[in-house]
Amino acid sequence: MATDEELLHRIAVRDERAFTELYRRHAVAASATARRVCREPEDVLQDAFFALWRDAAAFRPRPGGAAGWLHTIVRHRGIDHVRQAAVRERRCVLDERPLTGAVCERPAPDEVVTAREERARLRGAIAALPAEQREVIVLAYGEELTQREIAARLCVALGTVKGRTRLALRRLRLELS
């Protein structure tokens, strides 16, 4: 049985069987990764596997191997999908009345105030976290680093990062509920 890395090398030369095998091995886990990032994992999964097919030759062995590379692609595609959805929501929409042109939908003043208050509460709750927990939250959500990348940057064990993240999210959930 071929390793994931061997399958990627075969995919780079357009071996459809290798692609099918890699998909079968990782589709369920990749779908779970996509689901954690966005609400429409099917689109993200399709984009990610298309990117894998297109860019398989760019794969270089690294920690995490081919599976890690694939999950990174899925996560980044999911983040892109969420960002694009937010941009589409903010765009101007065409007014259906004839000859009126484009109309930008603007949030109501009370929605703007509520959003500002929620952001202020969130900033306050993050500021109240212990320094180690605040640091992993800022790196994870502010700089969009993976937990492995955070562990490497902070020179701590991956389990430490996971624990700090879990404790921080629990505190934030309690503080903001």
PyMOL CGO cylinders between C-alpha atoms (Angstrom):
from pymol import cmd
from pymol.cgo import CYLINDER

trace = [
    CYLINDER, 0.00, 0.00, 0.00, 1.37, 3.38, -1.04, 0.3, 1, 1, 1, 1, 1, 1,
    CYLINDER, 1.37, 3.38, -1.04, 2.05, 6.12, 1.49, 0.3, 1, 1, 1, 1, 1, 1,
    CYLINDER, 2.05, 6.12, 1.49, 0.26, 9.46, 1.26, 0.3, 1, 1, 1, 1, 1, 1,
    CYLINDER, 0.26, 9.46, 1.26, 3.47, 11.09, 0.06, 0.3, 1, 1, 1, 1, 1, 1,
    CYLINDER, 3.47, 11.09, 0.06, 3.84, 8.51, -2.72, 0.3, 1, 1, 1, 1, 1, 1,
    CYLINDER, 3.84, 8.51, -2.72, 0.24, 9.13, -3.73, 0.3, 1, 1, 1, 1, 1, 1,
    CYLINDER, 0.24, 9.13, -3.73, 0.92, 12.87, -3.90, 0.3, 1, 1, 1, 1, 1, 1,
    CYLINDER, 0.92, 12.87, -3.90, 3.90, 12.29, -6.18, 0.3, 1, 1, 1, 1, 1, 1,
    CYLINDER, 3.90, 12.29, -6.18, 1.68, 10.18, -8.43, 0.3, 1, 1, 1, 1, 1, 1,
    CYLINDER, 1.68, 10.18, -8.43, -1.05, 12.84, -8.34, 0.3, 1, 1, 1, 1, 1, 1,
    CYLINDER, -1.05, 12.84, -8.34, 1.54, 15.39, -9.47, 0.3, 1, 1, 1, 1, 1, 1,
    CYLINDER, 1.54, 15.39, -9.47, 1.82, 13.41, -12.72, 0.3, 1, 1, 1, 1, 1, 1,
    CYLINDER, 1.82, 13.41, -12.72, -2.01, 13.23, -12.93, 0.3, 1, 1, 1, 1, 1, 1,
    CYLINDER, -2.01, 13.23, -12.93, -2.61, 9.69, -11.69, 0.3, 1, 1, 1, 1, 1, 1,
    CYLINDER, -2.61, 9.69, -11.69, -6.38, 9.65, -11.09, 0.3, 1, 1, 1, 1, 1, 1,
    CYLINDER, -6.38, 9.65, -11.09, -6.26, 6.37, -9.15, 0.3, 1, 1, 1, 1, 1, 1,
    CYLINDER, -6.26, 6.37, -9.15, -3.79, 7.88, -6.70, 0.3, 1, 1, 1, 1, 1, 1,
    CYLINDER, -3.79, 7.88, -6.70, -6.09, 10.89, -6.29, 0.3, 1, 1, 1, 1, 1, 1,
    CYLINDER, -6.09, 10.89, -6.29, -9.07, 8.59, -5.66, 0.3, 1, 1, 1, 1, 1, 1,
    CYLINDER, -9.07, 8.59, -5.66, -7.12, 6.64, -3.05, 0.3, 1, 1, 1, 1, 1, 1,
    CYLINDER, -7.12, 6.64, -3.05, -5.94, 9.79, -1.25, 0.3, 1, 1, 1, 1, 1, 1,
    CYLINDER, -5.94, 9.79, -1.25, -9.50, 11.14, -1.32, 0.3, 1, 1, 1, 1, 1, 1,
    CYLINDER, -9.50, 11.14, -1.32, -10.87, 7.91, 0.17, 0.3, 1, 1, 1, 1, 1, 1,
    CYLINDER, -10.87, 7.91, 0.17, -8.28, 8.00, 2.95, 0.3, 1, 1, 1, 1, 1, 1,
    CYLINDER, -8.28, 8.00, 2.95, -8.79, 11.60, 3.96, 0.3, 1, 1, 1, 1, 1, 1,
    CYLINDER, -8.79, 11.60, 3.96, -12.22, 12.86, 2.83, 0.3, 1, 1, 1, 1, 1, 1,
    CYLINDER, -12.22, 12.86, 2.83, -13.98, 12.22, 6.16, 0.3, 1, 1, 1, 1, 1, 1,
    CYLINDER, -13.98, 12.22, 6.16, -11.30, 13.89, 8.28, 0.3, 1, 1, 1, 1, 1, 1,
    CYLINDER, -11.30, 13.89, 8.28, -10.93, 16.76, 5.80, 0.3, 1, 1, 1, 1, 1, 1,
    CYLINDER, -10.93, 16.76, 5.80, -14.69, 17.27, 5.86, 0.3, 1, 1, 1, 1, 1, 1,
    CYLINDER, -14.69, 17.27, 5.86, -14.57, 17.48, 9.66, 0.3, 1, 1, 1, 1, 1, 1,
    CYLINDER, -14.57, 17.48, 9.66, -11.81, 20.11, 9.39, 0.3, 1, 1, 1, 1, 1, 1,
    CYLINDER, -11.81, 20.11, 9.39, -13.91, 22.09, 6.90, 0.3, 1, 1, 1, 1, 1, 1,
    CYLINDER, -13.91, 22.09, 6.90, -16.98, 21.84, 9.14, 0.3, 1, 1, 1, 1, 1, 1,
    CYLINDER, -16.98, 21.84, 9.14, -15.04, 23.35, 12.04, 0.3, 1, 1, 1, 1, 1, 1,
    CYLINDER, -15.04, 23.35, 12.04, -14.20, 26.39, 9.90, 0.3, 1, 1, 1, 1, 1, 1,
    CYLINDER, -14.20, 26.39, 9.90, -17.41, 27.09, 7.99, 0.3, 1, 1, 1, 1, 1, 1,
    CYLINDER, -17.41, 27.09, 7.99, -21.02, 26.10, 7.44, 0.3, 1, 1, 1, 1, 1, 1,
    CYLINDER, -21.02, 26.10, 7.44, -20.69, 24.83, 3.86, 0.3, 1, 1, 1, 1, 1, 1,
    CYLINDER, -20.69, 24.83, 3.86, -17.96, 22.18, 4.07, 0.3, 1, 1, 1, 1, 1, 1,
    CYLINDER, -17.96, 22.18, 4.07, -18.84, 20.59, 0.72, 0.3, 1, 1, 1, 1, 1, 1,
    CYLINDER, -18.84, 20.59, 0.72, -17.69, 23.63, -1.28, 0.3, 1, 1, 1, 1, 1, 1,
    CYLINDER, -17.69, 23.63, -1.28, -14.55, 23.96, 0.82, 0.3, 1, 1, 1, 1, 1, 1,
    CYLINDER, -14.55, 23.96, 0.82, -13.75, 20.27, 0.45, 0.3, 1, 1, 1, 1, 1, 1,
    CYLINDER, -13.75, 20.27, 0.45, -14.18, 20.43, -3.32, 0.3, 1, 1, 1, 1, 1, 1,
    CYLINDER, -14.18, 20.43, -3.32, -11.96, 23.53, -3.55, 0.3, 1, 1, 1, 1, 1, 1,
    CYLINDER, -11.96, 23.53, -3.55, -9.31, 21.95, -1.34, 0.3, 1, 1, 1, 1, 1, 1,
    CYLINDER, -9.31, 21.95, -1.34, -9.11, 18.69, -3.27, 0.3, 1, 1, 1, 1, 1, 1,
    CYLINDER, -9.11, 18.69, -3.27, -9.05, 20.60, -6.55, 0.3, 1, 1, 1, 1, 1, 1,
    CYLINDER, -9.05, 20.60, -6.55, -6.14, 22.66, -5.18, 0.3, 1, 1, 1, 1, 1, 1,
    CYLINDER, -6.14, 22.66, -5.18, -4.41, 19.45, -4.10, 0.3, 1, 1, 1, 1, 1, 1,
    CYLINDER, -4.41, 19.45, -4.10, -4.85, 18.02, -7.62, 0.3, 1, 1, 1, 1, 1, 1,
    CYLINDER, -4.85, 18.02, -7.62, -3.60, 21.23, -9.22, 0.3, 1, 1, 1, 1, 1, 1,
    CYLINDER, -3.60, 21.23, -9.22, -0.67, 21.83, -6.83, 0.3, 1, 1, 1, 1, 1, 1,
    CYLINDER, -0.67, 21.83, -6.83, 0.44, 18.31, -5.85, 0.3, 1, 1, 1, 1, 1, 1,
    CYLINDER, 0.44, 18.31, -5.85, 3.86, 18.94, -7.39, 0.3, 1, 1, 1, 1, 1, 1,
    CYLINDER, 3.86, 18.94, -7.39, 4.39, 21.76, -4.87, 0.3, 1, 1, 1, 1, 1, 1,
    CYLINDER, 4.39, 21.76, -4.87, 4.26, 19.34, -1.92, 0.3, 1, 1, 1, 1, 1, 1,
    CYLINDER, 4.26, 19.34, -1.92, 7.53, 19.13, 0.02, 0.3, 1, 1, 1, 1, 1, 1,
    CYLINDER, 7.53, 19.13, 0.02, 7.88, 16.60, 2.85, 0.3, 1, 1, 1, 1, 1, 1,
    CYLINDER, 7.88, 16.60, 2.85, 7.53, 18.31, 6.22, 0.3, 1, 1, 1, 1, 1, 1,
    CYLINDER, 7.53, 18.31, 6.22, 6.26, 17.52, 9.70, 0.3, 1, 1, 1, 1, 1, 1,
    CYLINDER, 6.26, 17.52, 9.70, 2.65, 16.42, 9.46, 0.3, 1, 1, 1, 1, 1, 1,
    CYLINDER, 2.65, 16.42, 9.46, 3.28, 14.90, 6.05, 0.3, 1, 1, 1, 1, 1, 1,
    CYLINDER, 3.28, 14.90, 6.05, 0.76, 14.84, 3.24, 0.3, 1, 1, 1, 1, 1, 1,
    CYLINDER, 0.76, 14.84, 3.24, -2.21, 14.62, 5.61, 0.3, 1, 1, 1, 1, 1, 1,
    CYLINDER, -2.21, 14.62, 5.61, -1.10, 17.75, 7.45, 0.3, 1, 1, 1, 1, 1, 1,
    CYLINDER, -1.10, 17.75, 7.45, -0.60, 19.56, 4.17, 0.3, 1, 1, 1, 1, 1, 1,
    CYLINDER, -0.60, 19.56, 4.17, -4.08, 18.57, 3.02, 0.3, 1, 1, 1, 1, 1, 1,
    CYLINDER, -4.08, 18.57, 3.02, -5.70, 19.72, 6.28, 0.3, 1, 1, 1, 1, 1, 1,
    CYLINDER, -5.70, 19.72, 6.28, -3.84, 23.03, 6.02, 0.3, 1, 1, 1, 1, 1, 1,
    CYLINDER, -3.84, 23.03, 6.02, -5.25, 23.49, 2.52, 0.3, 1, 1, 1, 1, 1, 1,
    CYLINDER, -5.25, 23.49, 2.52, -8.76, 22.64, 3.77, 0.3, 1, 1, 1, 1, 1, 1,
    CYLINDER, -8.76, 22.64, 3.77, -8.46, 25.06, 6.70, 0.3, 1, 1, 1, 1, 1, 1,
    CYLINDER, -8.46, 25.06, 6.70, -7.19, 27.90, 4.50, 0.3, 1, 1, 1, 1, 1, 1,
    CYLINDER, -7.19, 27.90, 4.50, -9.90, 27.28, 1.88, 0.3, 1, 1, 1, 1, 1, 1,
    CYLINDER, -9.90, 27.28, 1.88, -12.50, 27.32, 4.67, 0.3, 1, 1, 1, 1, 1, 1,
    CYLINDER, -12.50, 27.32, 4.67, -11.18, 30.63, 6.01, 0.3, 1, 1, 1, 1, 1, 1,
    CYLINDER, -11.18, 30.63, 6.01, -11.20, 32.04, 2.46, 0.3, 1, 1, 1, 1, 1, 1,
    CYLINDER, -11.20, 32.04, 2.46, -14.79, 30.83, 2.04, 0.3, 1, 1, 1, 1, 1, 1,
    CYLINDER, -14.79, 30.83, 2.04, -15.88, 32.56, 5.26, 0.3, 1, 1, 1, 1, 1, 1,
    CYLINDER, -15.88, 32.56, 5.26, -14.12, 35.78, 4.26, 0.3, 1, 1, 1, 1, 1, 1,
    CYLINDER, -14.12, 35.78, 4.26, -15.66, 35.76, 0.80, 0.3, 1, 1, 1, 1, 1, 1,
    CYLINDER, -15.66, 35.76, 0.80, -19.12, 35.23, 2.28, 0.3, 1, 1, 1, 1, 1, 1,
    CYLINDER, -19.12, 35.23, 2.28, -18.60, 38.22, 4.56, 0.3, 1, 1, 1, 1, 1, 1,
    CYLINDER, -18.60, 38.22, 4.56, -17.51, 40.37, 1.62, 0.3, 1, 1, 1, 1, 1, 1,
    CYLINDER, -17.51, 40.37, 1.62, -20.56, 39.30, -0.39, 0.3, 1, 1, 1, 1, 1, 1,
    CYLINDER, -20.56, 39.30, -0.39, -22.83, 40.25, 2.51, 0.3, 1, 1, 1, 1, 1, 1,
    CYLINDER, -22.83, 40.25, 2.51, -21.29, 43.73, 2.68, 0.3, 1, 1, 1, 1, 1, 1,
    CYLINDER, -21.29, 43.73, 2.68, -21.47, 44.39, -1.06, 0.3, 1, 1, 1, 1, 1, 1,
    CYLINDER, -21.47, 44.39, -1.06, -24.03, 46.60, -2.64, 0.3, 1, 1, 1, 1, 1, 1,
    CYLINDER, -24.03, 46.60, -2.64, -27.04, 44.80, -4.01, 0.3, 1, 1, 1, 1, 1, 1,
    CYLINDER, -27.04, 44.80, -4.01, -29.05, 45.83, -7.02, 0.3, 1, 1, 1, 1, 1, 1,
    CYLINDER, -29.05, 45.83, -7.02, -32.36, 47.39, -6.18, 0.3, 1, 1, 1, 1, 1, 1,
    CYLINDER, -32.36, 47.39, -6.18, -35.15, 45.55, -7.98, 0.3, 1, 1, 1, 1, 1, 1,
    CYLINDER, -35.15, 45.55, -7.98, -37.04, 48.74, -8.80, 0.3, 1, 1, 1, 1, 1, 1,
    CYLINDER, -37.04, 48.74, -8.80, -36.45, 49.88, -12.39, 0.3, 1, 1, 1, 1, 1, 1,
    CYLINDER, -36.45, 49.88, -12.39, -33.94, 52.65, -13.13, 0.3, 1, 1, 1, 1, 1, 1,
    CYLINDER, -33.94, 52.65, -13.13, -32.83, 53.14, -9.54, 0.3, 1, 1, 1, 1, 1, 1,
    CYLINDER, -32.83, 53.14, -9.54, -29.31, 51.73, -9.81, 0.3, 1, 1, 1, 1, 1, 1,
    CYLINDER, -29.31, 51.73, -9.81, -27.38, 50.13, -6.99, 0.3, 1, 1, 1, 1, 1, 1,
    CYLINDER, -27.38, 50.13, -6.99, -28.26, 50.54, -3.36, 0.3, 1, 1, 1, 1, 1, 1,
    CYLINDER, -28.26, 50.54, -3.36, -25.90, 49.69, -0.50, 0.3, 1, 1, 1, 1, 1, 1,
    CYLINDER, -25.90, 49.69, -0.50, -27.48, 47.99, 2.45, 0.3, 1, 1, 1, 1, 1, 1,
    CYLINDER, -27.48, 47.99, 2.45, -26.32, 49.62, 5.64, 0.3, 1, 1, 1, 1, 1, 1,
    CYLINDER, -26.32, 49.62, 5.64, -26.84, 48.26, 9.11, 0.3, 1, 1, 1, 1, 1, 1,
    CYLINDER, -26.84, 48.26, 9.11, -29.33, 50.05, 11.29, 0.3, 1, 1, 1, 1, 1, 1,
    CYLINDER, -29.33, 50.05, 11.29, -27.82, 52.41, 13.91, 0.3, 1, 1, 1, 1, 1, 1,
    CYLINDER, -27.82, 52.41, 13.91, -28.87, 50.12, 16.76, 0.3, 1, 1, 1, 1, 1, 1,
    CYLINDER, -28.87, 50.12, 16.76, -27.08, 47.19, 15.05, 0.3, 1, 1, 1, 1, 1, 1,
    CYLINDER, -27.08, 47.19, 15.05, -23.91, 49.28, 14.78, 0.3, 1, 1, 1, 1, 1, 1,
    CYLINDER, -23.91, 49.28, 14.78, -24.08, 50.18, 18.47, 0.3, 1, 1, 1, 1, 1, 1,
    CYLINDER, -24.08, 50.18, 18.47, -24.74, 46.57, 19.47, 0.3, 1, 1, 1, 1, 1, 1,
    CYLINDER, -24.74, 46.57, 19.47, -21.80, 45.35, 17.37, 0.3, 1, 1, 1, 1, 1, 1,
    CYLINDER, -21.80, 45.35, 17.37, -19.50, 47.95, 18.97, 0.3, 1, 1, 1, 1, 1, 1,
    CYLINDER, -19.50, 47.95, 18.97, -20.62, 46.94, 22.44, 0.3, 1, 1, 1, 1, 1, 1,
    CYLINDER, -20.62, 46.94, 22.44, -20.06, 43.26, 21.67, 0.3, 1, 1, 1, 1, 1, 1,
    CYLINDER, -20.06, 43.26, 21.67, -16.55, 43.98, 20.32, 0.3, 1, 1, 1, 1, 1, 1,
    CYLINDER, -16.55, 43.98, 20.32, -15.76, 46.00, 23.45, 0.3, 1, 1, 1, 1, 1, 1,
    CYLINDER, -15.76, 46.00, 23.45, -17.01, 43.15, 25.68, 0.3, 1, 1, 1, 1, 1, 1,
    CYLINDER, -17.01, 43.15, 25.68, -14.92, 40.66, 23.74, 0.3, 1, 1, 1, 1, 1, 1,
    CYLINDER, -14.92, 40.66, 23.74, -11.79, 42.84, 23.95, 0.3, 1, 1, 1, 1, 1, 1,
    CYLINDER, -11.79, 42.84, 23.95, -12.34, 43.23, 27.69, 0.3, 1, 1, 1, 1, 1, 1,
    CYLINDER, -12.34, 43.23, 27.69, -12.84, 39.49, 28.17, 0.3, 1, 1, 1, 1, 1, 1,
    CYLINDER, -12.84, 39.49, 28.17, -9.67, 38.73, 26.20, 0.3, 1, 1, 1, 1, 1, 1,
    CYLINDER, -9.67, 38.73, 26.20, -7.72, 41.35, 28.17, 0.3, 1, 1, 1, 1, 1, 1,
    CYLINDER, -7.72, 41.35, 28.17, -8.85, 39.69, 31.41, 0.3, 1, 1, 1, 1, 1, 1,
    CYLINDER, -8.85, 39.69, 31.41, -7.37, 36.31, 30.41, 0.3, 1, 1, 1, 1, 1, 1,
    CYLINDER, -7.37, 36.31, 30.41, -4.05, 35.22, 31.93, 0.3, 1, 1, 1, 1, 1, 1,
    CYLINDER, -4.05, 35.22, 31.93, -1.16, 36.26, 29.68, 0.3, 1, 1, 1, 1, 1, 1,
    CYLINDER, -1.16, 36.26, 29.68, -0.39, 32.72, 28.41, 0.3, 1, 1, 1, 1, 1, 1,
    CYLINDER, -0.39, 32.72, 28.41, -4.02, 32.10, 27.44, 0.3, 1, 1, 1, 1, 1, 1,
    CYLINDER, -4.02, 32.10, 27.44, -4.43, 35.54, 25.87, 0.3, 1, 1, 1, 1, 1, 1,
    CYLINDER, -4.43, 35.54, 25.87, -1.30, 34.95, 23.81, 0.3, 1, 1, 1, 1, 1, 1,
    CYLINDER, -1.30, 34.95, 23.81, -2.54, 31.70, 22.25, 0.3, 1, 1, 1, 1, 1, 1,
    CYLINDER, -2.54, 31.70, 22.25, -5.96, 33.22, 21.51, 0.3, 1, 1, 1, 1, 1, 1,
    CYLINDER, -5.96, 33.22, 21.51, -4.41, 36.24, 19.80, 0.3, 1, 1, 1, 1, 1, 1,
    CYLINDER, -4.41, 36.24, 19.80, -2.09, 34.02, 17.75, 0.3, 1, 1, 1, 1, 1, 1,
    CYLINDER, -2.09, 34.02, 17.75, -4.86, 31.58, 16.83, 0.3, 1, 1, 1, 1, 1, 1,
    CYLINDER, -4.86, 31.58, 16.83, -7.62, 34.03, 15.98, 0.3, 1, 1, 1, 1, 1, 1,
    CYLINDER, -7.62, 34.03, 15.98, -5.72, 37.26, 15.33, 0.3, 1, 1, 1, 1, 1, 1,
    CYLINDER, -5.72, 37.26, 15.33, -2.84, 35.87, 13.31, 0.3, 1, 1, 1, 1, 1, 1,
    CYLINDER, -2.84, 35.87, 13.31, -4.69, 32.70, 12.22, 0.3, 1, 1, 1, 1, 1, 1,
    CYLINDER, -4.69, 32.70, 12.22, -1.86, 30.38, 13.21, 0.3, 1, 1, 1, 1, 1, 1,
    CYLINDER, -1.86, 30.38, 13.21, -2.45, 26.67, 13.73, 0.3, 1, 1, 1, 1, 1, 1,
    CYLINDER, -2.45, 26.67, 13.73, -1.84, 25.19, 17.14, 0.3, 1, 1, 1, 1, 1, 1,
    CYLINDER, -1.84, 25.19, 17.14, 1.35, 23.59, 15.83, 0.3, 1, 1, 1, 1, 1, 1,
    CYLINDER, 1.35, 23.59, 15.83, 2.57, 26.95, 14.54, 0.3, 1, 1, 1, 1, 1, 1,
    CYLINDER, 2.57, 26.95, 14.54, 1.76, 28.54, 17.90, 0.3, 1, 1, 1, 1, 1, 1,
    CYLINDER, 1.76, 28.54, 17.90, 3.66, 25.80, 19.74, 0.3, 1, 1, 1, 1, 1, 1,
    CYLINDER, 3.66, 25.80, 19.74, 6.68, 26.36, 17.49, 0.3, 1, 1, 1, 1, 1, 1,
    CYLINDER, 6.68, 26.36, 17.49, 6.55, 30.15, 17.88, 0.3, 1, 1, 1, 1, 1, 1,
    CYLINDER, 6.55, 30.15, 17.88, 6.22, 30.00, 21.67, 0.3, 1, 1, 1, 1, 1, 1,
    CYLINDER, 6.22, 30.00, 21.67, 8.64, 27.05, 22.04, 0.3, 1, 1, 1, 1, 1, 1,
    CYLINDER, 8.64, 27.05, 22.04, 6.12, 25.06, 24.09, 0.3, 1, 1, 1, 1, 1, 1,
    CYLINDER, 6.12, 25.06, 24.09, 4.60, 21.61, 23.67, 0.3, 1, 1, 1, 1, 1, 1,
    CYLINDER, 4.60, 21.61, 23.67, 1.56, 21.23, 21.41, 0.3, 1, 1, 1, 1, 1, 1,
    CYLINDER, 1.56, 21.23, 21.41, -0.42, 19.85, 24.36, 0.3, 1, 1, 1, 1, 1, 1,
    CYLINDER, -0.42, 19.85, 24.36, 0.34, 23.04, 26.30, 0.3, 1, 1, 1, 1, 1, 1,
    CYLINDER, 0.34, 23.04, 26.30, -1.05, 25.17, 23.50, 0.3, 1, 1, 1, 1, 1, 1,
    CYLINDER, -1.05, 25.17, 23.50, -4.17, 23.00, 23.28, 0.3, 1, 1, 1, 1, 1, 1,
    CYLINDER, -4.17, 23.00, 23.28, -4.70, 23.20, 27.04, 0.3, 1, 1, 1, 1, 1, 1,
    CYLINDER, -4.70, 23.20, 27.04, -4.26, 26.98, 27.13, 0.3, 1, 1, 1, 1, 1, 1,
    CYLINDER, -4.26, 26.98, 27.13, -6.64, 27.37, 24.21, 0.3, 1, 1, 1, 1, 1, 1,
    CYLINDER, -6.64, 27.37, 24.21, -9.27, 25.15, 25.83, 0.3, 1, 1, 1, 1, 1, 1,
    CYLINDER, -9.27, 25.15, 25.83, -9.03, 27.04, 29.15, 0.3, 1, 1, 1, 1, 1, 1,
    CYLINDER, -9.03, 27.04, 29.15, -9.15, 30.42, 27.41, 0.3, 1, 1, 1, 1, 1, 1,
    CYLINDER, -9.15, 30.42, 27.41, -12.20, 29.52, 25.33, 0.3, 1, 1, 1, 1, 1, 1,
    CYLINDER, -12.20, 29.52, 25.33, -13.96, 28.18, 28.40, 0.3, 1, 1, 1, 1, 1, 1,
    CYLINDER, -13.96, 28.18, 28.40, -13.26, 31.43, 30.29, 0.3, 1, 1, 1, 1, 1, 1,
    CYLINDER, -13.26, 31.43, 30.29, -14.41, 33.53, 27.35, 0.3, 1, 1, 1, 1, 1, 1,
    CYLINDER, -14.41, 33.53, 27.35, -17.59, 31.49, 26.99, 0.3, 1, 1, 1, 1, 1, 1,
    CYLINDER, -17.59, 31.49, 26.99, -18.40, 31.99, 30.68, 0.3, 1, 1, 1, 1, 1, 1,
    CYLINDER, -18.40, 31.99, 30.68, -17.52, 35.68, 30.61, 0.3, 1, 1, 1, 1, 1, 1,
    CYLINDER, -17.52, 35.68, 30.61, -19.55, 36.43, 27.49, 0.3, 1, 1, 1, 1, 1, 1,
    CYLINDER, -19.55, 36.43, 27.49, -22.61, 34.29, 28.21, 0.3, 1, 1, 1, 1, 1, 1,
]
cmd.load_cgo(trace, "trace")
